Amino acid sequence: MYAQMVKSTGKKVKPQADMSPEERRFQERIDQGERIEPKDWMPESYRKTLIRQIGQHAHSEIVGQLPEGNWITRAPTLERKAILLAKVQDEAGHGLYLYCAAETLGISRDELTENLLSGKMKYSSIFNYPTLTWADMGAIGWLVDGAAIMNQVPLQRTSYGPYARAMVRICKEESFHQRQGYDIMMKMAQGTAAQKRMAQDALNRFWFPSLMMFGPSDKESVHSEQSMAWKIKINSNDELRQKFVDQTAPQADLLGLDIPDTALSWNEKRGHYDFSQPNWDEFFDVLKGNGPCNTERLEARRKAWDDGAWVREAMLAHARKKATGNIAAE
């Protein structure tokens, strides 16, 4: 998922006996599958957890444009250029949908961005890895968007209405992105020996970072239990990671590429693939800002934010002028 290590303000799920009447009624609505809307009563901790998750998700969509945007001018054909340009524009739109959903919780887009640039909020660790070749565009579409879809499809059933509705369109568009990435990998795997080596290299570099997208094992996560009780989160990290591996391993076989994990094998008894865990020390190190591209990504985001200040100021001035005119007319 594009939101990792999202902290819930509650250390553990509060027993019903310790809940206030409002909290009990709120949890009953969640348990009955009702949607929570912006004007409904909600615990402050629920609101803050949503802001963290949706905000991090939005930041990831925006920062996630950077690794692929770098290849728009270097795409091998005009068709590939147009497809990649459309994809990057889609990701920008996803970020805007999610910022809008977060704003319904009482936080501004400016504050969310300032929190990102100050280090108070994060974006997905996967976007701190470089894109070295055109094959990386295929690996990102196939693996990164594939992992995102695995997590985002259940979020269409998340308990907060604006977030769930935003995910409907996002998932439809991400499914195209995943297929586009797989198509790139297929073309390269069926191409020259050099192209197939390039595709294999991209798979080698992006496989384990893609597994990290689901976050650490639930055994090590202190935040999953409360988020799942509130249905902010639908599935556990380990469940989603297993589903992703089960889906992706046969796809790699069809491509004729090898997943870089000697432990990967079908377990007939479990009905799932066995696989190695990623290097979680690397994951936490990247989250701390020590990944290959952390500094570059944040600097690019900061520059875009600063360069766009005059546009935001002009729009606000126009809105104030329009509001004043409407008041005067009344």
PEKA-V393834 format. One record per helix or strand. SS is the DSSP state (A for helix, B for strand). FROM is the first residue (numbers start at 1). LEN is the number of residues. Records with the same first field share a line. If there is no record, write none. Layout:
SS: FROM-LEN + FROM-LEN
This chain:
A: 16-3 + 21-11 + 44-20 + 65-5 + 72-3 + 78-26 + 109-10 + 125-4 + 135-21 + 161-29 + 193-20 + 218-3 + 224-6 + 237-19 + 280-11 + 294-14 + 309-21
B: 36-1 + 160-1 + 265-3 + 272-3
